[in-house]
Amino acid sequence: MSWLTRRLDHLASAAFGGAGGISLSQAPAFTQAYLQRLGGHVDEARRTVEQVTAGELLPWLAPEGRTTAVAELQQRLDELLALQQRIQDAPDLLRPLALLRHGEWSIAERAAGDFVPAIPLDIASLTWTGIGIVVAVVLYELVCRAPISAWRWRARRRADAGRPAGAETRLKR
């Protein structure tokens, strides 16, 4: 590998690592944005249950219809509260993983649409930045470098197989 290709390889590795670090550093901030949006859903669901129960919303419903509607709305409210609690109960560092595991994707898509990246300086964000760098560099090594290295290795093996026995081979660095 020539000096120039090594430098370009280092530059590409650093770029991939930086992109991964920057991307994953936003995980805690996005999780917070998701929780805020989820909180809005919880508040609205709670308000709807209260208004249907009081007859302020859907006043034409018969008592048995109102009971059914309130039960269904309450079930949705309970689901949202449980989801919110699962994510909030996770340690700060693991909240993005809790969101991935338990999140409701329709809410996450809307949160992503409104999300504005921030410059993170807390421990969780800095940790996720480091994880992002490591993941991106490993992916770069596996996806970009490994196939090239394997191709060069096979080419050298083929070239060495065609040489007469005892011929000296120059080692390239």
C-alpha positions in Angstrom: 0.0 0.0 0.0 1.5 3.3 -1.0 1.9 6.3 1.2 -1.0 8.1 -0.5 -3.4 5.2 -0.3 -2.5 4.7 3.4 -3.3 8.4 4.1 -6.5 8.2 2.1 -7.4 5.1 4.1 -6.8 6.9 7.4 -8.8 9.9 6.2 -11.7 7.7 5.2 -11.5 5.8 8.5 -11.6 9.1 10.4 -14.5 10.4 8.3 -16.5 7.2 8.9 -15.7 7.3 12.6 -16.6 11.0 12.9 -19.9 10.5 11.1 -20.7 7.6 13.3 -19.8 9.5 16.4 -21.8 12.5 15.4 -24.8 10.4 14.5 -24.9 8.3 17.7 -24.1 11.3 19.9 -27.7 12.5 19.0 -29.3 9.3 20.5 -29.9 10.8 24.0 -31.3 14.1 22.6 -33.6 12.2 20.2 -34.8 10.0 23.0 -35.6 13.1 25.0 -37.5 14.6 22.0 -39.4 11.3 21.6 -40.3 11.4 25.3 -41.6 14.9 25.0 -43.8 14.0 22.1 -44.9 10.8 23.9 -45.8 13.0 26.9 -48.0 15.1 24.6 -49.8 11.9 23.5 -50.3 10.9 27.1 -51.7 14.3 28.1 -54.1 14.3 25.1 -55.2 10.7 25.7 -55.8 11.5 29.4 -57.8 14.6 28.5 -59.9 12.6 25.9 -60.7 10.0 28.5 -61.8 12.7 31.0 -64.0 14.5 28.4 -65.7 11.3 27.1 -66.3 10.2 30.7 -67.8 13.6 31.6 -70.0 13.6 28.4 -68.3 16.7 27.1 -67.0 14.8 24.1 -69.4 12.5 22.1 -72.4 13.6 24.1 -74.8 11.5 21.9 -73.3 8.2 23.1 -75.6 6.0 25.1 -74.3 5.0 28.5 -73.2 1.5 27.4 -71.4 3.0 24.3 -69.8 5.6 26.5 -68.5 2.9 28.9 -67.1 1.0 25.9 -65.4 4.1 24.5 -63.9 5.1 27.8 -62.6 1.5 28.3 -60.9 1.6 24.9 -59.5 5.0 25.3 -58.3 4.1 28.8 -56.5 1.0 27.3 -54.7 3.3 24.9 -53.8 5.7 27.7 -52.4 2.8 29.8 -50.3 1.6 26.8 -48.8 5.0 26.4 -48.1 5.4 30.1 -46.5 1.9 30.2 -44.3 2.8 27.2 -43.3 6.1 28.8 -42.5 4.4 32.1 -40.3 1.7 30.4 -38.2 4.3 28.7 -38.0 6.7 31.7 -37.0 3.8 34.0 -34.0 2.9 31.9 -30.7 4.5 33.0 -29.8 7.6 30.9 -27.1 5.7 29.1 -29.5 3.0 28.0 -32.6 5.1 27.2 -31.9 5.1 23.4 -31.8 1.3 23.5 -35.1 1.2 25.5 -36.6 3.5 22.8 -35.4 1.1 20.1 -36.8 -1.9 21.9 -40.1 -0.4 23.1 -40.8 2.7 21.1 -43.9 3.3 19.0 -42.7 4.0 15.5 -45.4 6.4 14.5 -44.5 8.7 17.3 -40.8 8.2 16.6 -41.3 9.2 12.9 -43.0 12.4 13.9 -40.3 13.1 16.5 -37.7 12.6 13.9 -39.4 15.0 11.6 -39.2 17.8 14.1 -35.8 16.8 15.6 -33.0 19.3 15.5 -29.6 18.0 16.4 -27.9 19.5 19.4 -24.3 19.6 20.6 -24.2 17.1 23.4 -21.9 17.5 26.4 -23.4 15.1 29.0 -21.8 11.7 29.8 -24.5 9.7 28.0 -24.1 11.7 24.8 -20.3 11.5 24.9 -20.5 7.8 25.5 -22.8 7.3 22.5 -20.4 9.5 20.5 -17.6 7.1 21.3 -19.7 4.1 20.5 -20.7 5.6 17.2 -17.0 6.2 16.3 -16.1 2.6 17.1 -19.1 1.1 15.3 -18.5 3.3 12.2 -14.8 2.4 12.1 -15.5 -1.3 12.4 -18.1 -1.0 9.6 -15.6 0.8 7.5 -13.0 -1.8 8.1 -15.5 -4.7 7.3 -17.3 -3.1 4.3 -14.6 -1.0 2.7 -11.2 -2.3 3.6 -11.7 -6.0 4.1 -12.8 -6.8 0.5 -9.9 -4.8 -0.9 -7.4 -6.6 1.4 -8.9 -10.0 0.6 -8.6 -9.2 -3.1 -5.0 -8.2 -2.8 -4.2 -11.2 -0.7 -5.7 -13.6 -3.3 -3.8 -11.8 -6.1 -0.5 -12.2 -4.2 -1.3 -15.9 -3.6 -2.0 -16.4 -7.3 1.2 -14.6 -8.2 3.2 -16.6 -5.7 1.7 -19.9 -6.9 3.0 -19.1 -10.5 6.6 -18.6 -9.4 9.1 -21.4 -9.5 10.1 -23.0 -6.3 12.8 -21.2 -4.4 12.3 -17.9 -6.1 12.6 -15.0 -3.7 9.6 -12.8 -3.2 9.8 -9.2 -2.1 7.7 -8.3 0.8 5.7 -5.1 0.4 4.6 -3.1 3.3 
